[in-house]
Amino acid sequence: MKALKGFVLILAAGLFVWIIFKSGPSLILSQLVSLNWRILAVILAYLVIYYFDTTGWRWAFRKEVRLPNLWRFFLARQAGEAINYTTPTAYIGGEPVKALVLRRRDGVELVDGLASVVIAKTSLFLSKVVFLLTGIVIAIKIFRFEGIIATGILWTFGGVLALLVIFLFLQKKGLFMLGLKMARKFKLNEAFEGKKASLEEIDKVINDFYSRERPRFFLSFLFHLLGWFAGLIEVYLILYFLGVQVDWTKALVIEVFFKTANSAFFFVPAALGVQEGAGYAVLAALGIGGEIGVALSIIKRIREIAWAGFGLVVYWKTPK
């Protein structure tokens, strides 16, 4: 497994370097340098998206649970997202970390925290399906995307939708108890046997939430959906700083293509190379220029690294 992860990372790094040289390193560098202090505006602007996503997670708790303020939630979420970003765990390895940080910093019961990250992930998945579908319709109907780009978007959308259905099915069957059964098969259950009652309780909290807390689930979905669409602000802002003006439909197609590529290659740590390839492909297809797409991708990556670093500091300073 380690060898496979290493191989994937080498391939991703190679793709990253190849795209940079194909686009022109000096041209990309000049575009990045032209941003100077405005990169800080890009980093801070993402707080709008974080507000929606953090609020979406907060609505995924039962109403009787006493919760800390939104800032404390933001800190816990950033710690988990930092783990998601820096490890090849398909953006799920950091989810338990969110619950753990919330438990250690603010005393929220782990059962509620773990149930909430599963519910929030479900509403996030569902909102992503709606977001991608909106972008796909615009890409194909308005901009007449076709060939490999359209096919790739459609196949990835189908994959995301299939994962959502599977995820819902597993929750219905009892996600955590299924995990325990799987651990028993591979003789990895020793650490979990003493927590069987807690695992059963988490499954019960999740299923009860879907049947009794539907308004809260809808609000979780709604805030996550707003978070996806708020991502257009970043695309518009970065391109504006690079001297390129786009309308909101183009910004939507660009952001959807980034999210589609990241979803299709979820196993690549930090989407290295994938993000740059997506930026090159979609901006070239829109007639803006592949090199601008690579610059956009790298600026996005700078923002990701900045916030991931912040999240790692939060995790490091969380009481053990």
N, C-alpha and C positions, 0 to 999 in steps of 0.2 A: 504493500500500500504506500509506504514512504517513497519507494522508487517511482511509483506511478505519479504521486503528487509532485515529485521532483521533475519528472519528465514533462508534466503539464506546465509547470512553472517555467521551465526552460523554453518550451514552445511559445508560451505567452510572451516571455521576454524577447524572444527572437522576432515575434510578430510586431511587438512594440517598436523595436529598433528599425525593422524593415519599413514600417509605415512612416516613421519619423524621416528616414532618409529618402523615401519616395516622395514625401511632401516638401522636402527642402528644409534641413535643420536651421539654416540661417534665417529663412523667411519666418518660420514658426517662432524662433527666438526673438526676432524683432517685434513680432505681434505680442508676445508675452511681456517683453520689456515696456512696450507702449502702454501697458495697463498701469504700471507703477503702483501708486497708492490705491487705485481703484479695485485692486484685488481684495482689499479689506472690505469694500462695499459688497463685493460678490459673496464673500464669506459670511458677512453679517446678514445679508438679504435672505440667506437660507433659514434664518430663524423663523421666518413666516411659515415655511414648510414644516419645520420642527414643531411649531405651535400646533398646527393641525394634527400632526401625527401623534404628538404627546397627548393631546386632548382625546384623540381617537382611542388610545390605549386606556386612558382614565375612565372612559365610558364602558369599558369592557369588564368592570368590576360590579359585583352585586351592590345594590343600593344600600344595604345595611352595613357594608364594610366602611370603617372609618379611614379616610384617605388623607395623605399629606397634600400640601399645595402643589400647584402645577410645576413650579420650579424644581421641587424635589423629584417629581416624576421625570422631568426633563433630564436631571442628572443621572437617574437610574437608567433611563432609556439610552442615553449617550454611552454609558459604560457597556451596555449590551451591544449596541450598534458598532462600537469599536471592535469588539470581539468578532462580530459578524463580518466586518470589513477586512480584518487582518488575518482571518483563518479560512481555509477552504472547507467550510461546513454548510454550504448551500444557504447561507444567510439564516440559519436556524441555531447555530451553536451559541450565539449570544443571547438567545431568548431566555433560557433559565437564569442567565447572569442578571438580567433585568429584575427578575423576581427576587433573586438572592440579594442584590444591592438594596432593593426596596425593603427587604426584611431586615437587613443589618443596619441600615441607616435610619429607617422610619418605623420599624416594628410591624409592618404589614405581614400577616400570616402567609407562610410559604404556600400553603394550599391555595389561598386566594390569588397570590401572585402568579403561580404556575398556571392556574386555570385562566387567569386574565390574559397571559401572553398567547395562549392557544386561541382564545376567543378573538383577541386583537389581530392575530395573524390571519384568522379566517376572514374577518371583516376587511383586512388589508388586501387579501387575495381577491375577495369579491369586488372590491372597489377597483383593483387593478384590472380585472376583466372588463369592467365598464369603461375604464380609461383607455385601455388598449383598443377596445372595439370602436370607440369614438375616433381614435386616431387612424385606425385601419380604414374606416369608411371615408374619412377625409383624404387619406393618402391615395386610395384607389379611385374614388369618384371625382375628386377635385384636381389632384395633381397627376392622375393617370399613371401611378406607379404600376409597373408590370415586371415580368421576368423574375429573376432570382430574388430581387428585393421584396416584391409582393408575396412571392411564395414563402420566403423566410419569415416574413411578418405573420402570415396566416398560419403556418405550421407552429410557430412559437405561441401564438394565441391559443391554438388548439391544445398545446401542451400545458399552458397555464390553466386553462379551463378544466382539463383532465385532472391535473394535480389538485385543484379545488374540490372536485367531486370526490376524489380519493380521500382527501383530508377530512371532508365532512363525513364520509362513510366510516373512517377509522374512529372519529370522535363518537359517532353513534354507537359503535361497538365497544367503546371504552379504550381510548388511546393509550392511557398510562398502564392499564392492566394488560393490554396487548403487548406493550413494551416489556412488561415483566415476564410474560409468557415467552417472548422472543429471547430474553436474557437467559431464561431457564434452558432453552434449547441449546444455547451456546455456552452453557455453564458459567454465565456471568452474573448470576442472580444473587450471589451471596450478600452483596452490599445492599440489595433492595428488599430482601425477604422480610426484614424487620419493619419495613415501611409499607407493607401491603395495604394496611387500613387507610393510610394517608393517600396512597395512589387511587384506591377505590373512591375516596372522598373527592379527590380532584376530578375524576371522571363524572361523579354525580353533580358537582358544582357546575361543570361545563354543560351537561345536558339540561340541568334545571334552568340555567341561564337562558338557553335558547327557547325554552318553553314558557318561562315566566318573566323574562326581562327583554322582551322583543323591542320595546321603544329604546332601551339603552343600546341594544345591538345595532339598531338602525342609526342612532346617533354616532356610534363608533364607525360604522360604514361611511356615513356622510362626512365626518371629519377626515377620514382617510382619503376619501374621494377628493375632497377639497385640497388635501395635501398633494395628491398627484397633479391636479390642475395648477396648483400654485407653483409647481416646478417649471412652468412656462415662464415665470418671472425671471428665473435664473438664466434660461436660454436667451430671452429677449435682452436682458441686461448685459450679458457677456458679449453678445453679437453687437450690441449698440456701442459698447466700449471699444470693440475691434473695428468700428466704422461700418458695420453692416446693419441695415435696417430691414427687419422682417415683420410681416403681420402675424397676428395671433394664430392663424391656421397653420402657417409654416412652422411657428414655434412649437405648436402642438405635435405636428408630424415629426419634427426633430426629436423632441423629448420622448415621444412614443417609441421611436426607433432605438434610442439609447436604452430605454427600459426593456424593449424586446430583446435586444442583443445581450444585455446583462442577464435576462431570464434564461435565454437559450444556453448561455455558457456560465451558469451559476457556479460550476465547479472550479472556475478559474479564480484564484485569490485576487481580490480587489479589481476583478475584470480587467487585468493587465493586458494590454494589447487589444482586447475585445472592444473596449470603450473607444479607443483611438480609431480602430477599423470602422466602427459604427459611425463615428463622426465624419470620417472621410467619405464613406459611402453615401450617407444621406444628404450631406451638403453638396456633394458632387451631383447627385441625382436631382437636387433642387436648383442646380445651376449657380450656386453661390461659390463653390470651390472647395475641393477636398482638403486643401491646406488650412483653410479657415475652420473646417470641421475638426481637424486634428488639434488646432490651437484651442478651440472650444472644449474639446475632450480633456486636454491637459489642464486647463483652468478649472474645470470641474474636479479633476483629480486633486489639484492643490487644495481646493475647498474641502474635499473628502478627507485628505490627510490632516488638515488643520483640525477638523472636528473629531476625527478618530483619535488624534493626539490628546485632545481635550477629554474624550471619553476614557482613554486609557489612564489618564491622571486621576479621574474620578474613581475608576475601578481600583487603582493602586492605593488611593487614600481611604477606601472603604474599610471599616473595621473588619478584621478577619475573625 
